[in-house]
Amino acid sequence: AQISDLTSEIKRLNDLMKDQQEVSKAQVDNLSSENKISKDEEAKLSAANDKLTTDITTLQNTLEQQNKQLAHSKQQNTELIQHNNELTQQNTLLKVQNNELSLFTQEQSPQATIASDTEAELTAEIDRLRLRETELTEEVKRLNDQRLEELMGVKR
């Protein structure tokens, strides 16, 4: 929307500049031919036209820079979404593994006595997987928050 607004503003200013230049040229021609305009007034009209041209060029350059920044932000967003999807897949796999380990532990307990160090290893693995699940969940949240902040920054 900002780009469209800037583009419309540039077109409007271009039209205004052209109109102003035509009016100024006609005024200069008429007044000069009638000897009613001084050289100072001609210079002022020319300077005003030059300023309009400079202002339009500045707006065009600003618009081009904002377009480049928007393209870069879109690329970053795409990369963050892809990374977020990868983290979500990893998180899902870790949940499945965690559930499988929990089921395995539950199935084995009534059937056989698990050595205490084996049980400790499984518990530690479950804890590690739960911790990893938490870390990935936090990473996904952090990346989503970061992206939201970047998008809000671009919209300003």
PEPE-V715464 format. One record per residue. N is the residue number from 1. RES is the residue in three letters. PSI is psi in degrees with one decimal (999 if undefined). Layout:
BEGIN
N,RES,PSI
N,RES,PSI
END
This chain:
BEGIN
1,ALA,-40.0
2,GLN,-41.1
3,ILE,-43.7
4,SER,-42.8
5,ASP,-44.9
6,LEU,-40.1
7,THR,-44.4
8,SER,-41.9
9,GLU,-41.6
10,ILE,-43.5
11,LYS,-41.9
12,ARG,-44.8
13,LEU,-37.6
14,ASN,-47.0
15,ASP,-44.6
16,LEU,-42.6
17,MET,-44.7
18,LYS,-45.6
19,ASP,-46.1
20,GLN,-40.4
21,GLN,-41.0
22,GLU,-44.5
23,VAL,-46.1
24,SER,-42.3
25,LYS,-42.7
26,ALA,-42.2
27,GLN,-45.2
28,VAL,-45.4
29,ASP,-47.5
30,ASN,-50.2
31,LEU,-36.6
32,SER,-43.0
33,SER,-27.3
34,GLU,4.6
35,ASN,36.8
36,LYS,1.1
37,ILE,139.1
38,SER,165.1
39,LYS,-34.1
40,ASP,-42.1
41,GLU,-38.7
42,GLU,-42.9
43,ALA,-38.4
44,LYS,-43.6
45,LEU,-41.3
46,SER,-41.6
47,ALA,-39.2
48,ALA,-41.9
49,ASN,-42.3
50,ASP,-40.5
51,LYS,-43.1
52,LEU,-43.8
53,THR,-43.8
54,THR,-43.3
55,ASP,-41.9
56,ILE,-42.4
57,THR,-42.8
58,THR,-44.6
59,LEU,-40.9
60,GLN,-42.2
61,ASN,-40.9
62,THR,-44.1
63,LEU,-43.4
64,GLU,-42.5
65,GLN,-42.9
66,GLN,-35.5
67,ASN,-41.7
68,LYS,-43.0
69,GLN,-39.4
70,LEU,-42.6
71,ALA,-41.5
72,HIS,-42.7
73,SER,-38.9
74,LYS,-40.9
75,GLN,-44.5
76,GLN,-40.5
77,ASN,-43.7
78,THR,-43.3
79,GLU,-41.1
80,LEU,-39.3
81,ILE,-42.9
82,GLN,-44.6
83,HIS,-41.0
84,ASN,-43.1
85,ASN,-40.7
86,GLU,-43.8
87,LEU,-37.7
88,THR,-41.4
89,GLN,-44.4
90,GLN,-41.3
91,ASN,-43.8
92,THR,-44.4
93,LEU,-40.9
94,LEU,-38.1
95,LYS,-42.7
96,VAL,-46.4
97,GLN,-40.5
98,ASN,-44.5
99,ASN,-41.0
100,GLU,-42.8
101,LEU,-39.6
102,SER,-44.6
103,LEU,-43.6
104,PHE,-45.0
105,THR,-43.1
106,GLN,-39.8
107,GLU,-36.7
108,GLN,-28.5
109,SER,-50.0
110,PRO,-26.8
111,GLN,-33.7
112,ALA,157.6
113,THR,122.3
114,ILE,132.7
115,ALA,144.8
116,SER,-36.2
117,ASP,-32.3
118,THR,-43.2
119,GLU,-40.8
120,ALA,-39.1
121,GLU,-44.1
122,LEU,-41.8
123,THR,-43.6
124,ALA,-39.6
125,GLU,-42.9
126,ILE,-45.6
127,ASP,-41.9
128,ARG,-43.2
129,LEU,-39.4
130,ARG,-41.8
131,LEU,-43.5
132,ARG,-40.6
133,GLU,-44.8
134,THR,-44.3
135,GLU,-43.6
136,LEU,-39.5
137,THR,-43.4
138,GLU,-38.7
139,GLU,-42.8
140,VAL,-45.6
141,LYS,-44.1
142,ARG,-43.9
143,LEU,-39.4
144,ASN,-44.2
145,ASP,-43.5
146,GLN,-43.3
147,ARG,-40.0
148,LEU,-43.1
149,GLU,-40.9
150,GLU,-42.5
151,LEU,-39.3
152,MET,-37.9
153,GLY,-38.3
154,VAL,-38.0
155,LYS,-22.6
156,ARG,999
END
